[in-house]
Amino acid sequence: MENGIVDILLVEDNPSEAKLTIMSLQEHNLDKKLVHVEDGAEALDFLFARGPFADRIHKPNPRVVLLDLNMPKIGGLEVLRQMKANDRTKNIPVVILSSSNQDKDVIEGYSLGANSYVVKPMEYDAFTKAIGDLGCYWMLLNEGSVLLMMAKERMVNPD
């Protein structure tokens, strides 16, 4: 990965759903700077540059995190809670991708600072379209996270 830059951090414990998500992003050429981690603990290590990801300490944050909720070790809502409580990660957009459409999960996700909550479609075509649309929006149309990263970089390394 070029200079350690990551556009999309996919946090998904289900191997088949991770593969389908990555394939859907590949169809739109959005997988080149993607990292997949398999649980919440690994996601936090990546985001906070700990353990096997300690070399990321001076690397930019991902432009977006695609976050599953129900995962082993540390669940998605706890990952979101820790991200939004930390200055290093609080401005990273987070899209919750979950099978759960329970009101309590949706409400808590948004209360903790999620930027979007998407219930994973069950049908293959609907799933791949939803992921493709999400990827295109966050990587091609949305400018907020890029502007925040650029402003932060200027504050750290002024010309």
N, C-alpha and C positions, 0 to 999 in steps of 0.2 A: 504494500500500500504506500503510495507516494507520500513521503514525508510524515507518515503516520497519521494522515488526515482521514477521519472517518465521518462520512455524511450520515449514515444510518446505523444506529445500534439496535439490533433486533434481540429482544429478550424473550425467548420462547423455549419452554422445556419439552414440548411435544415435537419429536423429530419430523413427523410427517407434515405438521402445520408449518414448521420452520422451513422445510424444503419447499412447500407450496408457496410460502410467502416470498422466499428468495427467487423462485422461478417466476413468480408474478412480477417482481421488480426487474428481473433480467429482461423480460419482454419489453420493458420500457427503458432498457439500458441504465438502470438505476442501482445496479448491484456492485459496481466497481469499487466503491468505498464503503462497503457494508461489513460490519462485524456482527457475528451471531454468538451470543452467550446463552447458556442453557438454564440458568437459574438466577434468582435475585442476588445471591451472595456474589456470584461471578460478575453480575452487572455492577454492583457497588464497587467491587475491586477495580473494574475497568474505569468507571466514572471518577473514582477518587485516586486512581493511579497507585493501587496497592498490590502487594503480592506479585503474581506473574505479570501484572500490568504496570509495575512501578516505573518502567521506562517511559510511560506516557505523561509523566509529571509536567512536562513543559509543552505538551501537544495540545492542539485545540480540542474543544469538546465536540461531540457529534452534533450535527445540525438538527437531528430529531431522534428521539427514542421511541421505538415501537415496543410497547410493554404489555406482556401478558399478565393476568392477575393471579391465577392459581398456579403457583410454582412451588417446588420443594425448597427447603432451606429458608429462604426469605421470600415472602409473597410480594406481588407487584405493588400493592398499596403501601407497603413498608418501604419499598425501593423509592416510590414516588415521594413519600413523606421525607425520607432522608435527602433526596435530591433537592427538594424545594426548601429545605432548611439549611442548605449549604450555599455559601456565596459562589463557590466554584461552579455549581451545577444548577442553581435555581432558575436560570433563564433558558435552559435547554427545553425546547418544546417536547412534550410527552403526549403520545397518542396511545391510549389504552386500547388494546385489541383483546377482546375477551369473548368467551362463549356465554358469559353471564349477561343477562339483560335485567337482572334484579335491580329495582330502584335503589336499594341501599348501596350497591356497588357503584352505580352511576353517580349518585349523590356524593358519596365519599370520594370517589375519583376526582370529581370537579372541585369539591371542597379542599382537597389537598393540592390542587393546582394543575390538574391535567388540562391540556389544551384541546383535547378531543377524546371522545369515547365511542368506539366503534364495536358493535356486536359482530363477531365473525359470522359471515354467511355460511350456511351448511352446504350449499350447492357449489360445485367446483367453479362453474363460470361466474357466478355471483361473487365468490371469494376472490378469484383472480382479478376481476374488474375492480372490486373494492380496494384491493391492495395496490393495484396499478394507479387508480385514481388518487389514493392517499400519497403514494410516492411522488406522483407528478405534482400534486399540490405543494407538498412540503419541500421538494427539491427544486421545482421550477417556478412556481407561482409565488410562494410565500417569501418575503424578503426580511421579515422581522428578525429571525435568528441570525442571518448573515450580517445585518446591520449592527446588532448587539455585539457579535464577535469582533467586528471591525472596530467598533468604538472601544471595546475593552482592550484590544491589542494596541490601539493608539495611546490609551492611558498608560499601558505598561511600557511601551516602547515609542515614546514621542519622537517625531522626526526632528 
